[in-house]
Amino acid sequence: MNITTSNTPYPLLNWVLLRGRDILTFQVNRKGTRYEVLVSEPTMKKRVYAKLCQGGASALQLHAALVAGFRDEGWTSIAYR
Protein backbone atom coordinates (compact mmCIF):
# COMPACT_ATOMS: atom_id res chain seq x y z
CA MET A 1 0.00 0.00 0.00
CA ASN A 2 1.31 3.44 -0.91
CA ILE A 3 0.83 6.26 1.58
CA THR A 4 0.83 9.75 0.13
CA THR A 5 2.18 12.61 2.18
CA SER A 6 0.18 15.80 2.44
CA ASN A 7 0.33 19.08 4.32
CA THR A 8 -2.92 20.68 3.23
CA PRO A 9 -3.55 24.16 4.67
CA TYR A 10 -7.17 23.24 5.42
CA PRO A 11 -8.26 20.94 8.26
CA LEU A 12 -9.86 17.63 7.31
CA LEU A 13 -12.32 18.14 10.15
CA ASN A 14 -13.07 21.35 12.03
CA TRP A 15 -15.60 21.82 14.84
CA VAL A 16 -16.16 25.03 16.77
CA LEU A 17 -17.57 24.86 20.31
CA LEU A 18 -18.85 27.69 22.49
CA ARG A 19 -19.49 28.06 26.21
CA GLY A 20 -20.31 31.54 27.45
CA ARG A 21 -17.79 33.81 25.74
CA ASP A 22 -15.20 31.06 25.30
CA ILE A 23 -14.62 29.51 21.86
CA LEU A 24 -12.52 26.45 21.02
CA THR A 25 -11.79 24.82 17.68
CA PHE A 26 -11.27 21.04 17.38
CA GLN A 27 -9.42 20.06 14.22
CA VAL A 28 -7.89 17.09 12.46
CA ASN A 29 -5.06 18.09 10.12
CA ARG A 30 -2.94 15.98 7.79
CA LYS A 31 0.78 16.22 8.59
CA GLY A 32 2.75 14.21 6.06
CA THR A 33 1.71 10.58 6.62
CA ARG A 34 0.29 11.29 10.08
CA TYR A 35 -2.69 13.17 11.46
CA GLU A 36 -2.71 15.93 14.05
CA VAL A 37 -5.61 16.41 16.46
CA LEU A 38 -5.58 20.02 17.58
CA VAL A 39 -7.67 21.96 20.09
CA SER A 40 -7.06 25.69 20.02
CA GLU A 41 -8.44 28.98 21.17
CA PRO A 42 -8.78 31.01 17.95
CA THR A 43 -9.19 34.44 19.57
CA MET A 44 -5.86 34.09 21.41
CA LYS A 45 -4.25 31.96 18.65
CA LYS A 46 -3.23 29.53 21.37
CA ARG A 47 -2.98 25.73 21.24
CA VAL A 48 -4.73 24.03 24.12
CA TYR A 49 -3.99 20.44 23.07
CA ALA A 50 -2.17 18.77 20.18
CA LYS A 51 -1.44 15.11 19.44
CA LEU A 52 -0.03 13.35 16.38
CA CYS A 53 -1.73 10.08 15.43
CA GLN A 54 -0.35 7.43 13.09
CA GLY A 55 -3.67 6.75 11.36
CA GLY A 56 -6.71 8.67 10.27
CA ALA A 57 -9.14 6.43 12.14
CA SER A 58 -7.43 6.97 15.49
CA ALA A 59 -7.30 10.74 14.89
CA LEU A 60 -11.02 10.84 14.07
CA GLN A 61 -11.84 8.75 17.16
CA LEU A 62 -9.79 11.05 19.39
CA HIS A 63 -11.44 14.13 17.85
CA ALA A 64 -14.90 12.63 18.46
CA ALA A 65 -14.04 11.74 22.07
CA LEU A 66 -12.73 15.24 22.78
CA VAL A 67 -15.78 16.95 21.27
CA ALA A 68 -18.14 14.60 23.13
CA GLY A 69 -16.37 15.25 26.42
CA PHE A 70 -16.57 19.00 26.03
CA ARG A 71 -20.23 18.83 24.97
CA ASP A 72 -20.93 16.75 28.11
CA GLU A 73 -19.40 19.62 30.11
CA GLY A 74 -21.80 22.19 28.65
CA TRP A 75 -20.05 23.32 25.48
CA THR A 76 -22.30 23.82 22.41
CA SER A 77 -21.35 23.03 18.82
CA ILE A 78 -21.80 26.19 16.74
CA ALA A 79 -20.05 25.19 13.50
CA TYR A 80 -18.51 22.17 11.84
CA ARG A 81 -17.19 21.09 8.45
N, C-alpha and C positions, 0 to 999 in steps of 0.2 A: 504494500500500500504506500502510495506517495503522499506525503504531507506537505502542503504548500504553506510557505510563510507569508504572513500578512501583518501590516501595521496600519490598518485603516484609521483615518482620523475620526470616524464616527463609531459610537458604541454599537455593539450588536444588540444590546438590550439596555434600556434606560428608563427607570421609574423615578418619579419625583414624589416624595412624601412630605406632608405638612402636619405640624402640631403647633397650635398657637401661631407665633411669628417665626418659628424655626422651620427651615426647609433643608431636606437632605436629598441627594441624588444617589441612586443605586444602579451601578452600571456593570456590564460585562463587556470588556474590550479584548480584541485579538492582539496579542503581542508575539509576533513571530509564529512559533508552533504551539504556543501556550495561550492561556486565557487569564485575564486579570479581572478579579471582582473588586470593585472600587466603590466605597461609600464616601461621599464628600459633601461639604457644605459650600454650595456655589456662591453665596454672597460673600464669604470670607476667602474663597478659593483655597480651602483647606481640606486635606485628606483626613478622614476620620478612621478609615480602615482600608487596607489593600492586601490582597492575597493573590498569588499566581497559582493557577491550577494547570495540571498537565493536559486535561481533556475538557472538551466543551460541555459534556454532560455533568461533570462534577462542578464546573463553574456555574452552570444554570441551576443546579440543585442548591448550591451555596447561596446564590442570589435569591432564590425563592425562599429559603429558610430565613435569611436576613430580613427580607421584606415582610414575611409573615410574622416574625418576632416583633418587629417595630409596629406593625398594624395591631398586634395583640396588646401593645403598650399604649394604644391610643392615637397613633399616627394615621393619617388619612392619605390614600393615594389620590393625587391630583392630576397626574399625567403619566403616560407610559407610551413607549414605542419600541 
